Amino acid sequence: MNEICQKIKFAAVEATRKQRQQAINITKIHILISTFRTPYWSLVTMDSKVLDLLALIIPFFLFVIVALKIWRNLSKTESSTNVLPGPWKLPIVGNIPHLITSTPHKKLRELAKIYGPLMHMQLGEIFTIIVSSPEYAKEIMKTHDVIFASRPHTLASDILSYESTNIISAPYGNYWRQLRKICTVELFTQKRVNSFNQIREEELTNLVKMIDSHKGSPVNLTEAVLLSIYNIISRAAFGMKCKGKEEFISLVKEAVIVATGFTIGDFFPSAKWLQSVTEEDLVDVLLKFQDVSDCNQDICLTINNIKAIILDVFGAGGETSATTINWAMAEIIRDPGVMKKAQVEVREVFGMKGRVDENYINELKYLKLVVKETLRLHPPAPLLLPRECRQTCELHGYHIPVKSKVIVNAWAIARDPNYWTEAERFYPERFIDSSIDYKGNNFEYIPFGAGRRICPGSNLGLINVELALAFLLFHFDWKLPNGMKSEDLDMTEVFGVTVRRKDDLYLIPTTSHPFLVR
Ligand code: HEM
């Protein structure tokens, strides 16, 4: 209990420190601005016509100087790569206007149809390559994986992730390699994932009970599932579960929509935590690598490193799983045939037992196909996470400059009619007898990425998704509210940290299985 209090207190202290730092930064900016403004305004005593003229000329010259500098940089990169096809660009901003859209993955697919699967875009000063075919994805994430295994440095990740010391944003190098080692041998092993079994079953049982209490009326499944997943993840990470549902959900949503301003310090003081029993949690595991004076391990983590990693677990683990469950339920409700098959299976496997049991989850063959198909049509990270080229190289004769940013459009690839029949159709049966898996060996299907940077939490994510769906389908029959027809369900996407359904999914749970939930 003491340790838990310490953890919370630490987060609170950290929040205060961060806020103070932010305030200092803001003050610095004010000082900077006022430093430049003072001499200008002190001229007010001079002839006002001269001042008006200066007011016009100075900003104009400043603009010209900045524009020329940026243009020179652009021309340099241009001349070295004039062969790589790409859409028209504007001076200074380059192709940024092309990406002013709520669904950049769709826009990039349209452009790739014109300019090809290896396309150049100039995003401000950043030389960017857009990859839209399995062949080129393989070149980037397998053949030349070591060259493209870094992440671009961003100010946001410096601010949000303690100087990019989290796994997601860490540049390729010794520190990142050590973090991945901790992931493989400690954090996300099958044994560790299994050790959270009881947490998952308890939280999903709570979800089912809550839904049962609303039987016959619409339930906001999006919110309910998101909360359950965050409860599971926070208990796995901290050995505690969160209370204060509305507060927590709105925090999570805010974090998803506006990634900036979301810090671990802001996150934890606002949620109310409750102690509960679990085995070694993820923070306990990471604390074993804590940077203490007698630390004689391969890697020593500071408290800030640990917080950055835990932020990954929430950021990368929660929203992705919840989004997938949400898309799966939306697709299932749109296709009564799929709903029936999945329900028959789950009730056959667990009917005798009277409850869903994670130990037998692998018997849900059809449900696994449903999840696979959901991740094909709706990968939560459709553009994966950007990579950065660590050294100048050649791709199929094209010159790729060092520090180029690489975006792989996994969404477009997974809907490419050259590789998928009836590519836009939700059809889980397509994976029957298919050897395609999640391991990043089949580059037409890479919802978890591939190569060195492949998602290390896929096991944890998949079990959350499969088990939640099993609970929802085993316990309830479902229908759409307000007499809505299945084909009328709006499947519009919004692009945030993940690509989610624009609207929350409201469904009516009708009859429920007569057990447990009473
Ligand atoms: C359905 C669930 C999930 C999906 C679809 C997903 C997808 C992805 C994708 C596409 C990437 C980028 C891979 C690349 O750049 O090639 C990624 C990276 C990552 N994911 Fe996941 N993920 C899921 C669940 C999780 C979970 C549960 C965790 C941990 C609790 C997690 C932790 C991470 C981390 C730490 C990285 C960064 C890896 C690195 O840069 O080395 N993910 N994930």
Residues whose N, C-alpha, C, O or C-beta is under 5 A from the ligand:
A	BS01	HEM	I167 I168 D312 V313 A316 G317 T320 S321 T324 P380 A381 L384 L385 P447 F448 G449 A450 R452 R453 I454 C455 P456 G457 S458 L460 G461
